[in-house]
Amino acid sequence: SDCILQADISLICVGTPSSADGSPQLGYVEAVTHDIGRGLKDISHYHVVCLRSTVFPGTSRNLLARILEEVSGKKAGDDFGLAMNPEFLRESCAVKDFDSPPYTIIGELNQRSGEVLDQLYQGIQAPIQHVTLEEAEFLKITNNVFHALKVGFANEIGRVCDRLDIDSHKLMKLVCSDTKLNISPAYLMPGFAFGGSCLPKDLRSLTYNARRLGVEVPILESILPSNSQQVNLARIKLQEVGAEKVGIFGLSFKAGTDDLRESPIINLIRDLWQDGVDVLVYDPDVNLQEMLGANLEYLERQLPQIKTILCDRAEEIMSGSDVLVVSQKRPEFLNLLKNVNPSVMILDLVRLADRPESLGFAKYTGISW
């Protein structure tokens, strides 16, 4: 109580170890929160309670706020502040990491809470990002899981390299030297499944040869099943709304090409046919008259009815569809959708805009965002 009386901020930095079932143990967090709540009873100034421990989204809002309000008799946001400020410190270099972070994340219950935390970090030369409590909580977990994934990925590649007598460190240094696609934001925005003539084929080749060499690569083996789940998620979304006539913007695996090999939207169309859904498709890059070779053979094998569902004009798929699916990020698709009847639902698989709410569509949803 004496400490809180003399302070503007309480920082909760206690452990959240794993239970046997994987759930985090929050006993230490709860205990210190009760102590802080008792201290809040006796103060008149605005005090911010800031959690730094790693917790799952919802803990600050649903657990800490409740305990603090019950114990103090005060209202979170009005009488005291609440924030989530995850730490990104590594053992053995924590001081250096504190002084030079990539950013400072402040998850805030309200603006006033965040402004108090701003003052705490005035001397740190790093951008401050204000987010929700839940976003701050999940960012720390996401970062750590990504780091773990990178270690696991590198080790699986290393195991295959070892069997092939390839220098894994030399290989991975070259991988990391590509800052355009590899060590970059490329491919890290959630959306629809990947496809094309390279990624699925090369994944299958690597996992097949790993099995042939007797090397276990569970992370790599899980990538294609996870990718298929994104296609299934789109199917489930359409089932949930009772879609009967679906118009699809984009048939190839990406905008700017007519390469249809392993396009995930083709798998979605086949699934929709199984569900008895009528489908029409528009793709300005796909012209059956100009298609040749393996590309045409693949399309005719996967979609024998392609000539009956591929439309020359976007208006053809917009006029009779009760749901429109967007599978490519094209400005022209966004312009076309502005003329859609408000009763038509739009399933956006690629997130056409950074702020989807700014598009103003009456019935609009996505997957994984």
C-alpha positions in Angstrom: 0.0 0.0 0.0 2.8 2.4 0.9 4.5 1.8 -2.5 1.4 2.4 -4.4 0.6 5.5 -2.5 3.9 7.0 -3.7 3.8 5.7 -7.3 2.0 6.4 -10.5 2.5 2.9 -12.0 2.6 -0.6 -10.7 4.5 -3.1 -13.0 3.6 -6.7 -12.6 6.6 -8.8 -13.6 6.0 -12.3 -12.2 6.3 -15.8 -13.7 3.6 -17.6 -15.5 5.0 -21.2 -15.8 3.2 -23.9 -17.6 0.9 -26.5 -16.0 1.1 -30.1 -17.0 -1.7 -29.6 -19.6 0.1 -26.6 -21.1 -2.1 -23.9 -19.5 -0.3 -21.0 -17.8 -0.2 -20.9 -14.0 -1.6 -17.5 -13.1 -1.3 -17.8 -9.3 1.6 -15.3 -9.0 -0.3 -12.8 -11.2 -3.5 -13.2 -9.2 -1.6 -12.8 -5.8 0.2 -9.6 -6.7 -3.0 -8.2 -8.3 -4.9 -8.7 -5.1 -2.1 -6.9 -3.2 -2.2 -4.0 -5.6 -6.0 -3.9 -5.4 -5.8 -3.5 -1.6 -3.4 -0.6 -2.2 -5.7 1.1 -4.6 -8.3 1.5 -1.9 -6.3 4.1 -0.1 -5.1 6.4 -2.9 -6.8 9.3 -4.5 -4.6 9.8 -7.6 -4.9 8.0 -10.9 -2.7 4.9 -10.7 -2.0 2.6 -13.7 -1.6 -1.1 -13.1 0.6 -2.5 -15.9 1.1 -6.2 -16.6 4.4 -7.3 -18.1 4.1 -11.0 -17.6 3.4 -13.2 -20.6 -0.3 -14.2 -20.6 -3.0 -15.3 -23.1 -5.3 -12.6 -24.6 -8.1 -11.7 -22.3 -6.2 -12.0 -19.0 -5.7 -8.3 -18.4 -9.3 -7.4 -19.2 -11.1 -10.4 -17.7 -8.9 -11.4 -14.8 -6.8 -8.4 -13.6 -9.5 -5.8 -14.1 -12.1 -7.9 -12.2 -9.8 -8.6 -9.3 -8.7 -5.0 -9.0 -12.3 -3.7 -9.1 -13.5 -6.3 -6.6 -10.7 -5.7 -4.1 -10.4 -1.9 -4.4 -14.1 -1.1 -4.9 -13.1 1.2 -7.8 -13.7 1.2 -11.5 -11.1 0.3 -14.1 -10.5 3.1 -16.5 -12.3 5.7 -14.4 -10.6 5.4 -11.1 -7.4 3.6 -12.1 -5.7 2.7 -15.3 -4.9 -0.7 -16.8 -2.2 -1.5 -19.3 -0.3 -4.5 -20.8 3.3 -3.8 -21.7 5.0 -7.0 -22.8 8.8 -7.3 -22.3 11.0 -8.5 -25.1 14.1 -9.2 -23.0 16.5 -12.1 -23.6 18.4 -13.7 -20.8 22.1 -12.7 -20.8 21.4 -9.5 -22.7 18.3 -8.1 -21.0 19.8 -4.6 -20.2 20.8 -4.1 -23.8 17.4 -5.3 -25.0 15.7 -2.9 -22.7 17.7 0.1 -23.9 17.4 -0.8 -27.6 14.1 -2.5 -28.2 12.6 -2.8 -31.8 9.5 -1.1 -30.4 7.7 -0.4 -27.2 4.2 -2.0 -27.1 1.6 -0.4 -24.9 -1.7 -2.2 -24.7 -4.2 0.1 -23.0 -7.6 -0.1 -21.5 -8.1 3.5 -22.3 -6.1 6.4 -23.7 -5.3 7.8 -20.3 -3.7 4.6 -19.2 -1.5 4.6 -22.3 -0.4 8.2 -21.8 0.9 7.4 -18.3 3.0 4.6 -19.8 4.3 6.9 -22.5 6.0 9.0 -19.9 7.8 5.9 -18.5 9.5 5.3 -21.8 10.5 8.9 -22.8 14.2 8.1 -22.6 14.0 5.0 -24.8 14.8 5.6 -28.5 12.2 3.2 -30.0 8.8 3.8 -31.6 5.9 3.4 -29.2 2.9 1.4 -30.5 -0.5 1.8 -28.8 -2.7 -1.3 -29.2 -5.5 -3.0 -27.3 -4.8 -5.1 -24.3 -5.5 -8.3 -26.2 -3.2 -7.3 -29.1 -0.3 -6.6 -26.7 -0.9 -9.9 -24.9 -0.9 -12.0 -28.1 2.0 -10.1 -29.7 4.4 -11.4 -27.1 3.2 -15.0 -27.5 3.2 -14.7 -31.3 6.8 -13.4 -31.3 8.0 -16.3 -29.1 6.2 -18.9 -31.1 7.7 -17.5 -34.3 11.1 -17.7 -32.8 10.5 -21.3 -31.7 9.2 -22.1 -35.2 12.4 -20.6 -36.8 14.6 -22.7 -34.6 12.6 -25.9 -35.4 12.5 -25.1 -39.1 16.3 -24.5 -39.2 17.0 -27.7 -37.3 14.8 -29.8 -39.6 16.6 -28.3 -42.7 19.8 -29.1 -40.9 18.9 -32.7 -40.3 18.2 -33.2 -44.0 21.5 -31.3 -44.8 23.4 -33.7 -42.5 22.2 -36.7 -44.5 23.1 -35.0 -47.8 26.5 -33.9 -46.6 25.5 -30.2 -47.1 26.9 -27.5 -44.8 23.6 -26.4 -43.1 25.1 -23.1 -41.8 26.4 -22.1 -45.2 23.0 -22.9 -46.7 21.0 -21.0 -44.0 23.4 -17.9 -44.2 22.4 -17.7 -47.9 18.7 -18.1 -47.0 19.0 -15.3 -44.5 20.9 -13.0 -46.9 17.7 -12.7 -48.9 15.9 -9.8 -47.2 13.4 -9.3 -50.0 11.4 -12.5 -49.5 13.0 -14.6 -46.7 14.0 -12.3 -43.9 11.2 -9.8 -44.5 7.5 -9.2 -44.1 6.8 -11.2 -47.3 4.3 -14.0 -46.9 3.6 -13.1 -43.2 0.1 -11.6 -43.6 -2.7 -14.1 -42.8 -5.1 -14.8 -45.6 -5.8 -17.6 -48.1 -3.8 -20.7 -48.9 -0.6 -20.7 -51.0 -0.4 -22.4 -54.4 1.4 -22.3 -57.7 3.8 -24.5 -59.5 6.7 -24.2 -56.9 5.7 -24.1 -53.2 3.5 -27.2 -53.0 5.7 -29.3 -55.4 8.9 -28.4 -53.5 7.4 -29.1 -50.1 6.3 -32.5 -51.3 9.7 -33.2 -52.8 11.5 -32.3 -49.6 9.2 -34.2 -47.2 9.3 -37.3 -49.6 13.1 -37.3 -49.7 13.3 -36.7 -46.0 11.3 -39.9 -45.4 13.5 -41.7 -48.0 16.6 -40.6 -46.0 15.0 -41.6 -42.7 14.9 -38.0 -41.4 11.9 -36.9 -39.4 10.6 -33.4 -40.3 7.3 -32.9 -38.4 7.2 -29.2 -38.9 7.7 -29.4 -42.6 5.2 -32.3 -42.9 2.5 -30.2 -41.2 2.7 -27.3 -43.7 0.6 -28.8 -46.6 -2.2 -30.0 -44.2 -2.3 -26.6 -42.6 -2.5 -25.0 -46.0 -5.5 -27.3 -46.9 -7.2 -26.2 -43.7 -7.3 -22.6 -45.1 -9.2 -23.8 -48.1 -11.6 -25.7 -45.8 -12.1 -22.7 -43.7 -13.3 -20.7 -46.7 -15.7 -23.6 -47.5 -17.0 -23.6 -43.9 -17.6 -19.9 -44.1 -19.7 -20.4 -47.2 -21.6 -23.3 -45.7 -22.4 -21.2 -42.6 -24.1 -18.5 -44.7 -26.0 -21.0 -46.8 -24.4 -19.9 -50.1 -26.2 -21.3 -53.2 -24.7 -19.2 -56.0 -21.1 -18.1 -55.6 -19.1 -15.7 -57.8 -15.4 -15.9 -57.5 -13.0 -13.0 -58.4 -9.7 -14.7 -59.4 -8.9 -18.2 -60.5 -5.1 -18.3 -60.7 -3.0 -18.6 -57.5 -2.0 -15.0 -57.7 -2.8 -11.8 -59.6 -0.8 -11.1 -62.8 -0.5 -14.7 -64.1 -2.6 -17.3 -65.8 -0.7 -20.2 -64.1 -3.5 -22.3 -62.5 -1.3 -25.2 -61.3 -2.0 -26.0 -57.6 -4.3 -22.9 -57.4 -6.1 -23.3 -54.0 -9.2 -21.6 -55.4 -9.6 -24.6 -57.8 -9.8 -26.9 -54.7 -12.4 -24.6 -53.2 -14.5 -24.7 -56.4 -14.4 -28.5 -56.3 -15.5 -28.5 -52.7 -18.3 -26.2 -53.4 -19.5 -28.4 -56.3 -19.6 -31.3 -53.8 -21.8 -29.1 -51.6 -24.2 -28.5 -54.5 -23.2 -24.8 -54.9 -23.4 -23.1 -58.3 -20.1 -21.3 -59.1 -19.0 -18.7 -61.7 -15.5 -17.4 -62.0 -13.9 -14.2 -63.4 -10.2 -13.8 -63.9 -8.9 -11.1 -66.3 -5.6 -13.1 -66.7 -7.1 -16.4 -67.7 -8.0 -16.9 -71.3 -8.8 -20.4 -72.4 -8.1 -19.7 -76.0 -4.5 -18.8 -75.1 -3.8 -21.5 -72.6 -1.3 -24.2 -73.5 0.6 -27.2 -72.3 0.7 -28.4 -68.7 -1.3 -25.4 -67.5 -4.3 -26.3 -69.7 -4.0 -30.0 -69.0 -4.1 -29.3 -65.2 -7.1 -27.1 -65.5 -9.2 -29.5 -67.7 -8.3 -32.4 -65.3 -9.2 -30.5 -62.2 -12.2 -28.5 -63.5 -13.7 -30.3 -66.5 -16.6 -27.8 -66.6 -14.3 -24.8 -66.8 -15.8 -23.6 -70.1 -19.2 -23.3 -68.5 -18.1 -21.4 -65.3 -15.4 -19.0 -66.6 -16.9 -15.6 -67.4 -15.5 -13.0 -69.7 -16.9 -10.1 -67.8 -17.1 -9.4 -64.0 -20.7 -8.3 -64.3 -21.7 -11.9 -65.2 -20.6 -13.2 -61.8 -22.0 -10.2 -59.9 -25.5 -10.3 -61.2 -26.7 -13.7 -60.0 -24.5 -14.5 -57.0 -25.6 -14.4 -53.4 -21.9 -14.5 -52.2 -18.9 -13.1 -53.9 -15.4 -14.5 -53.1 -12.3 -12.4 -53.6 -9.1 -14.5 -54.0 -6.7 -12.0 -55.5 -5.6 -8.5 -54.3 -6.4 -6.3 -57.3 -7.5 -2.7 -57.2 -9.9 -3.4 -60.1 -11.7 -6.0 -58.0 -12.2 -3.5 -55.2 -13.6 -0.9 -57.7 -16.0 -3.5 -59.1 -17.2 -4.5 -55.6 -18.2 -0.9 -54.8 -21.2 -1.5 -57.1 -22.4 -4.7 -55.4 -26.0 -5.0 -54.2 -25.9 -4.6 -50.3 -27.7 -7.9 -50.0 -24.8 -9.8 -51.4 -22.2 -11.1 -49.0 -18.5 -10.6 -49.8 -15.9 -13.2 -48.6 -12.6 -11.5 -48.9 -9.7 -14.0 -48.7 -6.9 -11.5 -49.2 -8.0 -8.4 -47.2 -8.4 -5.9 -49.9 -7.8 -2.9 -47.6 -5.7 -2.4 -44.4 -8.8 -1.0 -42.7 -11.7 -3.3 -44.0 -14.3 -1.2 -42.1 -13.4 1.7 -44.4 -14.8 -0.1 -47.4 -18.3 0.3 -46.2 -19.7 -3.1 -47.4 -22.9 -4.1 -45.7 -22.1 -7.8 -45.6 -18.4 -8.4 -45.5 -16.1 -11.0 -43.9 -12.7 -12.7 -44.3 -10.7 -15.6 -43.0 -7.9 -15.5 -40.5 -8.2 -11.7 -40.1 
